Amino acid sequence: GENVEQHPSTLSVQEGDSAVIKCTYSDSASNYFPWYKQELGKRPQLIIDIRSNVGEKKDQRIAVTLNKTAKHFSLHITETQPEDSAVYFCAASMGAQKLVFGQGTRLTINP
Amino acid sequence: DVKVTQSSRYLVKRTGEKVFLECVQDMDHENMFWYRQDPGLGLRLIYFSYDVKMKEKGDIPEGYSVSREKKERFSLILESASTNQTSMYLCASSLRRGLYNEQFFGPGTRLTVL
């Protein structure tokens, strides 16, 4: 079955700097890659997703890139703000049915 | 606005007890999921359901069962709770099978088994 590895497990950046979180997946048939953000004490929420027919997708300060050949995808957050502090989860699936999540990255934005 | 609710935010049970965790969604979603969340392990899928009375095993189904008698309700059952089932349990729902659609999560139930 699918296996998703996520790195780093923790990330600390200065406010205003960029943050990058990377994930690799094992099943070349996977074609849908969402990212969820979980603030402290809250439920996970989808922030951005990408399908395998697209190499990059942006939404304001966040972007996701996908390299199908290497089987990895990344989340990029620019101009980080305190409200970006959260745990971020990547996931992969074939057809958006059963998602397999990565281990999570705790992002801390330092003022 | 999709709303996914779970029956309890915190639950404390004793080893060997039968435990029921309930999840209800109000947006007529076909798909429902149960995950457990543990530090460093991410979200791991226990069971999921695409339709009423239908269930499929996820990645870690051992020690759990589920029930979906009505479309809006998906129950997770621990037949005989054990200490290694102490965890945060998250329910989620999504619109329809086969679509690239968002999973909406409930607030979670933190279960402690003593």
Interface residues (C-beta under 8 A of the other chain):
Chain A: G1 Q6 S9 Y32 P34 K42 R43 P44 Q45 L46 D49 R51 F89 A91 G95 A96 Q97 K98 L99 V100 F101 G102 Q103 G104
Chain B: V4 N31 Y35 G40 L41 G42 L43 R44 L45 F48 E56 G58 D59 L90 S94 R97 G98 L99 Y100 N101 E102 Q103 F105 G106 P107 G108
